[in-house]
Amino acid sequence: CVERTSNRLLKVKKASISSPGGNKVKAFSYSELRKATHDFSGANKVGEGGFGSVFRGRLKDGTIVAVKVLSAHSKQGIREFFTELTAISDIVHENLITLVGCCAEGPHRILVYNYLENNSLAHTLLGKGYSRIRFNWRVRVKIALGVAHGLAFLHEEIHPPIIHRDIKASNILLDKDLTPKISDFGLARLLPPNATHVSTRVAGTIGYLAPEYAVRGQVTKKSDIYSFGVLLLEIVSGRCNHNNRLPYEDQFLLERIWRNI
């Protein structure tokens, strides 16, 4: 059913594709993206999500891009493809990822974004490996405010508003100037006019889910704000919201914060 919907909604043309929202995005051929990523080489792999992998690629004109290959065998991957096209294909904001184009050739569902040099907050600030970035307070405040501006834009300046549903450190990418960009809109939902919430299956990442959303399955703008609050604690403290390598009483960041209020 999802596959039939995808074929019906996408109208492939020479240079662009009509997204479900009616706007145009650049259409890439599968061959073009294979060449750009050296046949999706492991050496070019920069990330992996629940429904696909992300590769660094160089287009024919020299532009460096991030190529997100969604699983051809996952219905959820196809849903994510169309959700992202619907949500951000015609949106431009300093603190949101930019969709460059996509590929919908045969079974392939691929999204192409602008490449961000400094990976994600999960990798650089909270990751185990070495990071050359100095996260002083000025940088942390800049990142926190940038994410807040991006969320405010999604919630208040777009009609209908967009609820992201998966605000977390791995979905906050950093460009060369450490400007944060909210990414991965595969779980996003549009909030209908005059509605206070959207009833949907619970999705997102444990540790970032608002309790009322996890219990009732009703997602609101406040669900994103709760997730942002958890992210803010991670930015300030420099540690993940859950770390099972610590003593049990210190594993959950929120519990530790509550004990010290």
Secondary structure as a PSIPRED ss2 file (coil, helix, strand):
# PSIPRED VFORMAT (PSIPRED V4.0)

   1 C C   1.000  0.000  0.000
   2 V H   0.000  1.000  0.000
   3 E H   0.000  1.000  0.000
   4 R H   0.000  1.000  0.000
   5 T H   0.000  1.000  0.000
   6 S H   0.000  1.000  0.000
   7 N H   0.000  1.000  0.000
   8 R H   0.000  1.000  0.000
   9 L H   0.000  1.000  0.000
  10 L C   1.000  0.000  0.000
  11 K E   0.000  0.000  1.000
  12 V E   0.000  0.000  1.000
  13 K C   1.000  0.000  0.000
  14 K C   1.000  0.000  0.000
  15 A C   1.000  0.000  0.000
  16 S E   0.000  0.000  1.000
  17 I E   0.000  0.000  1.000
  18 S E   0.000  0.000  1.000
  19 S C   1.000  0.000  0.000
  20 P C   1.000  0.000  0.000
  21 G C   1.000  0.000  0.000
  22 G C   1.000  0.000  0.000
  23 N C   1.000  0.000  0.000
  24 K E   0.000  0.000  1.000
  25 V E   0.000  0.000  1.000
  26 K E   0.000  0.000  1.000
  27 A E   0.000  0.000  1.000
  28 F C   1.000  0.000  0.000
  29 S C   1.000  0.000  0.000
  30 Y H   0.000  1.000  0.000
  31 S H   0.000  1.000  0.000
  32 E H   0.000  1.000  0.000
  33 L H   0.000  1.000  0.000
  34 R H   0.000  1.000  0.000
  35 K H   0.000  1.000  0.000
  36 A H   0.000  1.000  0.000
  37 T C   1.000  0.000  0.000
  38 H C   1.000  0.000  0.000
  39 D C   1.000  0.000  0.000
  40 F C   1.000  0.000  0.000
  41 S C   1.000  0.000  0.000
  42 G H   0.000  1.000  0.000
  43 A H   0.000  1.000  0.000
  44 N H   0.000  1.000  0.000
  45 K E   0.000  0.000  1.000
  46 V E   0.000  0.000  1.000
  47 G E   0.000  0.000  1.000
  48 E E   0.000  0.000  1.000
  49 G E   0.000  0.000  1.000
  50 G C   1.000  0.000  0.000
  51 F C   1.000  0.000  0.000
  52 G E   0.000  0.000  1.000
  53 S E   0.000  0.000  1.000
  54 V E   0.000  0.000  1.000
  55 F E   0.000  0.000  1.000
  56 R E   0.000  0.000  1.000
  57 G E   0.000  0.000  1.000
  58 R E   0.000  0.000  1.000
  59 L C   1.000  0.000  0.000
  60 K C   1.000  0.000  0.000
  61 D C   1.000  0.000  0.000
  62 G C   1.000  0.000  0.000
  63 T C   1.000  0.000  0.000
  64 I E   0.000  0.000  1.000
  65 V E   0.000  0.000  1.000
  66 A E   0.000  0.000  1.000
  67 V E   0.000  0.000  1.000
  68 K E   0.000  0.000  1.000
  69 V E   0.000  0.000  1.000
  70 L E   0.000  0.000  1.000
  71 S C   1.000  0.000  0.000
  72 A C   1.000  0.000  0.000
  73 H C   1.000  0.000  0.000
  74 S C   1.000  0.000  0.000
  75 K H   0.000  1.000  0.000
  76 Q H   0.000  1.000  0.000
  77 G H   0.000  1.000  0.000
  78 I H   0.000  1.000  0.000
  79 R H   0.000  1.000  0.000
  80 E H   0.000  1.000  0.000
  81 F H   0.000  1.000  0.000
  82 F H   0.000  1.000  0.000
  83 T H   0.000  1.000  0.000
  84 E H   0.000  1.000  0.000
  85 L H   0.000  1.000  0.000
  86 T H   0.000  1.000  0.000
  87 A H   0.000  1.000  0.000
  88 I H   0.000  1.000  0.000
  89 S C   1.000  0.000  0.000
  90 D C   1.000  0.000  0.000
  91 I C   1.000  0.000  0.000
  92 V C   1.000  0.000  0.000
  93 H C   1.000  0.000  0.000
  94 E C   1.000  0.000  0.000
  95 N C   1.000  0.000  0.000
  96 L E   0.000  0.000  1.000
  97 I C   1.000  0.000  0.000
  98 T C   1.000  0.000  0.000
  99 L E   0.000  0.000  1.000
 100 V E   0.000  0.000  1.000
 101 G E   0.000  0.000  1.000
 102 C E   0.000  0.000  1.000
 103 C E   0.000  0.000  1.000
 104 A C   1.000  0.000  0.000
 105 E C   1.000  0.000  0.000
 106 G C   1.000  0.000  0.000
 107 P C   1.000  0.000  0.000
 108 H C   1.000  0.000  0.000
 109 R E   0.000  0.000  1.000
 110 I E   0.000  0.000  1.000
 111 L E   0.000  0.000  1.000
 112 V E   0.000  0.000  1.000
 113 Y E   0.000  0.000  1.000
 114 N E   0.000  0.000  1.000
 115 Y C   1.000  0.000  0.000
 116 L C   1.000  0.000  0.000
 117 E C   1.000  0.000  0.000
 118 N C   1.000  0.000  0.000
 119 N C   1.000  0.000  0.000
 120 S E   0.000  0.000  1.000
 121 L H   0.000  1.000  0.000
 122 A H   0.000  1.000  0.000
 123 H H   0.000  1.000  0.000
 124 T H   0.000  1.000  0.000
 125 L C   1.000  0.000  0.000
 126 L C   1.000  0.000  0.000
 127 G C   1.000  0.000  0.000
 128 K C   1.000  0.000  0.000
 129 G C   1.000  0.000  0.000
 130 Y C   1.000  0.000  0.000
 131 S C   1.000  0.000  0.000
 132 R C   1.000  0.000  0.000
 133 I C   1.000  0.000  0.000
 134 R C   1.000  0.000  0.000
 135 F C   1.000  0.000  0.000
 136 N C   1.000  0.000  0.000
 137 W H   0.000  1.000  0.000
 138 R H   0.000  1.000  0.000
 139 V H   0.000  1.000  0.000
 140 R H   0.000  1.000  0.000
 141 V H   0.000  1.000  0.000
 142 K H   0.000  1.000  0.000
 143 I H   0.000  1.000  0.000
 144 A H   0.000  1.000  0.000
 145 L H   0.000  1.000  0.000
 146 G H   0.000  1.000  0.000
 147 V H   0.000  1.000  0.000
 148 A H   0.000  1.000  0.000
 149 H H   0.000  1.000  0.000
 150 G H   0.000  1.000  0.000
 151 L H   0.000  1.000  0.000
 152 A H   0.000  1.000  0.000
 153 F H   0.000  1.000  0.000
 154 L H   0.000  1.000  0.000
 155 H H   0.000  1.000  0.000
 156 E H   0.000  1.000  0.000
 157 E H   0.000  1.000  0.000
 158 I C   1.000  0.000  0.000
 159 H C   1.000  0.000  0.000
 160 P C   1.000  0.000  0.000
 161 P C   1.000  0.000  0.000
 162 I E   0.000  0.000  1.000
 163 I E   0.000  0.000  1.000
 164 H C   1.000  0.000  0.000
 165 R C   1.000  0.000  0.000
 166 D C   1.000  0.000  0.000
 167 I C   1.000  0.000  0.000
 168 K C   1.000  0.000  0.000
 169 A H   0.000  1.000  0.000
 170 S H   0.000  1.000  0.000
 171 N H   0.000  1.000  0.000
 172 I E   0.000  0.000  1.000
 173 L E   0.000  0.000  1.000
 174 L E   0.000  0.000  1.000
 175 D C   1.000  0.000  0.000
 176 K C   1.000  0.000  0.000
 177 D C   1.000  0.000  0.000
 178 L C   1.000  0.000  0.000
 179 T C   1.000  0.000  0.000
 180 P E   0.000  0.000  1.000
 181 K E   0.000  0.000  1.000
 182 I E   0.000  0.000  1.000
 183 S C   1.000  0.000  0.000
 184 D C   1.000  0.000  0.000
 185 F C   1.000  0.000  0.000
 186 G C   1.000  0.000  0.000
 187 L C   1.000  0.000  0.000
 188 A C   1.000  0.000  0.000
 189 R E   0.000  0.000  1.000
 190 L E   0.000  0.000  1.000
 191 L C   1.000  0.000  0.000
 192 P C   1.000  0.000  0.000
 193 P C   1.000  0.000  0.000
 194 N C   1.000  0.000  0.000
 195 A C   1.000  0.000  0.000
 196 T C   1.000  0.000  0.000
 197 H C   1.000  0.000  0.000
 198 V E   0.000  0.000  1.000
 199 S E   0.000  0.000  1.000
 200 T C   1.000  0.000  0.000
 201 R C   1.000  0.000  0.000
 202 V C   1.000  0.000  0.000
 203 A C   1.000  0.000  0.000
 204 G C   1.000  0.000  0.000
 205 T C   1.000  0.000  0.000
 206 I C   1.000  0.000  0.000
 207 G C   1.000  0.000  0.000
 208 Y C   1.000  0.000  0.000
 209 L C   1.000  0.000  0.000
 210 A C   1.000  0.000  0.000
 211 P H   0.000  1.000  0.000
 212 E H   0.000  1.000  0.000
 213 Y H   0.000  1.000  0.000
 214 A H   0.000  1.000  0.000
 215 V H   0.000  1.000  0.000
 216 R H   0.000  1.000  0.000
 217 G C   1.000  0.000  0.000
 218 Q E   0.000  0.000  1.000
 219 V E   0.000  0.000  1.000
 220 T C   1.000  0.000  0.000
 221 K H   0.000  1.000  0.000
 222 K H   0.000  1.000  0.000
 223 S H   0.000  1.000  0.000
 224 D H   0.000  1.000  0.000
 225 I H   0.000  1.000  0.000
 226 Y H   0.000  1.000  0.000
 227 S H   0.000  1.000  0.000
 228 F H   0.000  1.000  0.000
 229 G H   0.000  1.000  0.000
 230 V H   0.000  1.000  0.000
 231 L H   0.000  1.000  0.000
 232 L H   0.000  1.000  0.000
 233 L H   0.000  1.000  0.000
 234 E H   0.000  1.000  0.000
 235 I H   0.000  1.000  0.000
 236 V H   0.000  1.000  0.000
 237 S H   0.000  1.000  0.000
 238 G C   1.000  0.000  0.000
 239 R C   1.000  0.000  0.000
 240 C C   1.000  0.000  0.000
 241 N C   1.000  0.000  0.000
 242 H E   0.000  0.000  1.000
 243 N C   1.000  0.000  0.000
 244 N C   1.000  0.000  0.000
 245 R C   1.000  0.000  0.000
 246 L C   1.000  0.000  0.000
 247 P C   1.000  0.000  0.000
 248 Y H   0.000  1.000  0.000
 249 E H   0.000  1.000  0.000
 250 D H   0.000  1.000  0.000
 251 Q C   1.000  0.000  0.000
 252 F E   0.000  0.000  1.000
 253 L H   0.000  1.000  0.000
 254 L H   0.000  1.000  0.000
 255 E H   0.000  1.000  0.000
 256 R H   0.000  1.000  0.000
 257 I H   0.000  1.000  0.000
 258 W H   0.000  1.000  0.000
 259 R H   0.000  1.000  0.000
 260 N C   1.000  0.000  0.000
 261 I C   1.000  0.000  0.000
